[in-house]
Amino acid sequence: MSEDLLRLEHLSIDYKVKGGYLSAVNDVNLRIKKGEILAIVGESGCGKSTVAHSIMNLLPGGNESVEGRIMFRGQDLRTFSWTEMEKIRGKHIGMIFQNPLDSLNPVYTTGEQVQEAILIDNVDKVLAWQKVCDLFNDVKMPDAETRARSFPHELSGGMRQRVMIAMMLSREPELLIADEPTTALDVTIEAQILEIIKDLKHTHNTAIMMITHNFGLVAEVADKVAVMYAGEVIEYADIFEIFENTQHPYTKLLMKALPRGTKKEGRLQTIDGSVPRILDKKPCCRFANRCPYAEERCFKETPRETEVNEEHMCRCFLVEGKEEV
Amino acid sequence: MAEKMIELQNVKRYFSNSQNIFTKDKRDVKAVDDITFTINEGEIVGLVGESGSGKTTLARVLLSLTKTTDGEIIIDGVNLSKATKKDMERLHRDIAVVFQDPASNLNPRETVESSIMRPMIIHGVPRSEAKQKAREVLEMVKMDLRYLDSYPHQLSGGQLQRIAIARALALSPKIMILDEPTSALDISVQAQILNLLLDLQEEMGLTYLIITHDLNVIKYISDKIAVMYLGKLVEFGPTEEVADYPSHPYTKGLMDAAPILDPRLRGREKYIMEGDPGSLMNVGAGCRFFARCKYATQECEYHDPAKIMVNNEHQVACFNPLKI
């Protein structure tokens, strides 16, 4: 068993809002090994991006309180100073975002921007440019040399995302955090980008944390899946476990809400109600108000993280109960 | 035989584009080029294609929000190019539209009630009747009547989409054009909206044209699928045939690119298309898919394939359609 590259231990993040603290992330425990793809899925507002941003220490700052530990290669990133973090960002942990146009500078060519990232490591300029072209070829950019001299507005969405991946790759981080990397792209382009991400795992042994709301993508690339709901990881398992041995009622309902076949096979499962805004942390299961199996206990106690088997964790009394029997 | 609801014959919509105002060299952007197909009454047709393929332009043409350059559109027996003012008025009541982002097409300063009433008042429905109808349609979309006095910012994305659908239903349309109705929504809400759309369709026998890029949604909801590529309709036919046995190489590539919700199938053989659709600005004389197509022959480079019928209901525009 290889060692965990990144381990989140009891991570909780609260935002100070009018009238109390909004619990955005609560008691999240996750781990990711080298060369592993971990997908974090959930609906909007479940805290998946907050988790990702907290790893890079990129939270807005000022009104949040963070608890728990973020262990990266055995060191707690939360104890790092801003300058120490700067050495981690890009070099050890890379990140790509949903909309590449927001991350690219419109007045520099794409090649210059990637080159800039390489020059941080005191590489010769000519060599750096050569590396840019190599990287553009690695991410299967058509006409790599010409594209390196193009400005971001001259490229299509898929090509811009390739530039971002090339930039991220330039410093060969051990961990890549991809926040909805293909949401803004067309399906055929999405498939191409996914191939590049999968290649990364094989050629560079990069660990990838992929944040997405799309279960289809999860089924295509992930090794491990964490399902989040209202700030908590409610189920974490191996990819096959999550699809074939689903335990948590929320995950089960979500799986049935996804359109798979045709309408002749009946209507889709829906989940009534909406995600609660958790202002005060009182003990309860956060899914209880929408859960068809909810009992009295679910409104009064917080379910523990229970092991279904070695690689499968679930936060639900139904599973806890089974274990005791 | 079901009645024809929407008939398109060689519909074209070109936008003229010149590099600068002094040159005479004008090139047309062929956003919708020579499209022919028919939607029958009570059918749900899904329109798919990548961004820039002309899906939305086609919808705008049908809504007569933009004029056609050439070709005939016959909706519910009315030929759009020959329609009188009276015909058009009736058509505007018969066709309703729901857009992608529900938050941006509801007036933030109007209550839900007045938003729903507005189209009826524009079409001369008396106020009291409109008020009554607003309550009816809100019930149809399964929303509580207490939301009548709410403002858009007080509602969630799913609720707003329901309001947009309710407003579209206000004038009892026969046809609904839905432009990406669920792509801004979460999975559980998407399921609610899809179920609602199917219920309404069954109750009222509506005809839907649903535009989306989510292939799983299209496969689930539609009876027929129309595939567009750079302004051309490349394939049109019954859902099962188009999804499972596509004839056009592009459709095949599109279907293969769609993620399948089963991790056991991830190693399956896939045909991943290279390149991207490119732009409508520089299309050659030949098939527009030529550059990305692995079956392309010389013929494809210089000639534009006409539509051929695979069977009665299944049409494809390709010189070398895939064999089933």
Boltz contact constraints between the chains, C-beta under 6 A:
constraints:
  - contact:
      token1: [A, 43]
      token2: [B, 186]
      max_distance: 6.0
  - contact:
      token1: [A, 44]
      token2: [B, 186]
      max_distance: 6.0
  - contact:
      token1: [A, 156]
      token2: [B, 276]
      max_distance: 6.0
  - contact:
      token1: [A, 158]
      token2: [B, 276]
      max_distance: 6.0
  - contact:
      token1: [A, 186]
      token2: [B, 50]
      max_distance: 6.0
  - contact:
      token1: [A, 186]
      token2: [B, 51]
      max_distance: 6.0
  - contact:
      token1: [A, 187]
      token2: [B, 257]
      max_distance: 6.0
  - contact:
      token1: [A, 187]
      token2: [B, 258]
      max_distance: 6.0
  - contact:
      token1: [A, 188]
      token2: [B, 257]
      max_distance: 6.0
  - contact:
      token1: [A, 188]
      token2: [B, 273]
      max_distance: 6.0
  - contact:
      token1: [A, 189]
      token2: [B, 276]
      max_distance: 6.0
  - contact:
      token1: [A, 191]
      token2: [B, 257]
      max_distance: 6.0
  - contact:
      token1: [A, 191]
      token2: [B, 272]
      max_distance: 6.0
  - contact:
      token1: [A, 215]
      token2: [B, 261]
      max_distance: 6.0
  - contact:
      token1: [A, 216]
      token2: [B, 259]
      max_distance: 6.0
  - contact:
      token1: [A, 216]
      token2: [B, 261]
      max_distance: 6.0
  - contact:
      token1: [A, 217]
      token2: [B, 259]
      max_distance: 6.0
  - contact:
      token1: [A, 219]
      token2: [B, 261]
      max_distance: 6.0
  - contact:
      token1: [A, 219]
      token2: [B, 262]
      max_distance: 6.0
  - contact:
      token1: [A, 219]
      token2: [B, 263]
      max_distance: 6.0
  - contact:
      token1: [A, 220]
      token2: [B, 259]
      max_distance: 6.0
  - contact:
      token1: [A, 220]
      token2: [B, 266]
      max_distance: 6.0
  - contact:
      token1: [A, 239]
      token2: [B, 263]
      max_distance: 6.0
  - contact:
      token1: [A, 240]
      token2: [B, 263]
      max_distance: 6.0
  - contact:
      token1: [A, 243]
      token2: [B, 263]
      max_distance: 6.0
  - contact:
      token1: [A, 254]
      token2: [B, 187]
      max_distance: 6.0
  - contact:
      token1: [A, 257]
      token2: [B, 187]
      max_distance: 6.0
  - contact:
      token1: [A, 257]
      token2: [B, 188]
      max_distance: 6.0
  - contact:
      token1: [A, 257]
      token2: [B, 191]
      max_distance: 6.0
  - contact:
      token1: [A, 258]
      token2: [B, 261]
      max_distance: 6.0
  - contact:
      token1: [A, 259]
      token2: [B, 216]
      max_distance: 6.0
  - contact:
      token1: [A, 259]
      token2: [B, 217]
      max_distance: 6.0
  - contact:
      token1: [A, 259]
      token2: [B, 220]
      max_distance: 6.0
  - contact:
      token1: [A, 260]
      token2: [B, 261]
      max_distance: 6.0
  - contact:
      token1: [A, 262]
      token2: [B, 220]
      max_distance: 6.0
  - contact:
      token1: [A, 263]
      token2: [B, 198]
      max_distance: 6.0
  - contact:
      token1: [A, 263]
      token2: [B, 220]
      max_distance: 6.0
  - contact:
      token1: [A, 263]
      token2: [B, 221]
      max_distance: 6.0
  - contact:
      token1: [A, 267]
      token2: [B, 195]
      max_distance: 6.0
  - contact:
      token1: [A, 268]
      token2: [B, 191]
      max_distance: 6.0
  - contact:
      token1: [A, 268]
      token2: [B, 194]
      max_distance: 6.0
  - contact:
      token1: [A, 268]
      token2: [B, 195]
      max_distance: 6.0
  - contact:
      token1: [A, 270]
      token2: [B, 191]
      max_distance: 6.0
  - contact:
      token1: [A, 270]
      token2: [B, 192]
      max_distance: 6.0
  - contact:
      token1: [A, 271]
      token2: [B, 188]
      max_distance: 6.0
